[in-house]
């Protein structure tokens, strides 16, 4: 049986996924943001679990994580906020963060709670493929959770095919070798990268993240891929306009 991510990816059309940090701008904004994103046509959401020592996050997401932690966001608090989310939100939900909080919570207990809530998968950039296959794949899959791996322009073809073999949803295609929010725009080298990996005819679709900030970059990223993810630009919008700015932001990327 397909989970929600696989079902969404099997549909025609491109994917628009939004990342936001749980507990930001305010501690209780998580559910209102999720509802608004679904109501305005977003296909999938990555809920960021704030962490004090991130590896891949740029300054915008780092600042939002720092604020969320100061607001009191924790893993337990997020689970409590999400416990009834499936009564009002039906789009795929992915938790994105780092493996340390998962280990601290307990991997089996973390996955069991995610399954009960209705989380569909994880993005954990610091969980190596070999460790996942050796220790955690069976736990994730037992609870119906898919793990999504990242590739960059420097990832070898051999490595990409290993990741494709271990994946059951999509491959997170990092647009460039930088942290989130650093790319000013996409040029020929980015398009060539998207086209090159697309031509590998992988089993799993490609969804591009890092550097997607407006309609132009979204359209460039999705020309050869299934979809794109926006994080820093969305959080900047929340800084400036708050939750009321969500409808206009989504329309600015992909008109209804």
Secondary structure, DSSP 4 states (H G I P E B T S, - for coil): ---HHHHHHHSSS-EEEEEEETT-SSTTHHHHHHHHHHHTT--EEEEE---TT-SS--HHHHHHHHHHHHHT--HHHHHHHHTTGGGT--SEEEEEE-HHHHHHH-HHHHHHHHHHHT--EEEETTS-HHHIIIIIHHHHHHTT-EEE-EE-TT--HHHHHHHHHH-SSEEEEESSSS-TT------HHHHHHHHHHHTT--SSEEEEESS--SHHHHHHHTSSSSEEEE-HHHHHHHHHH-GGGHHHHHHHHS--
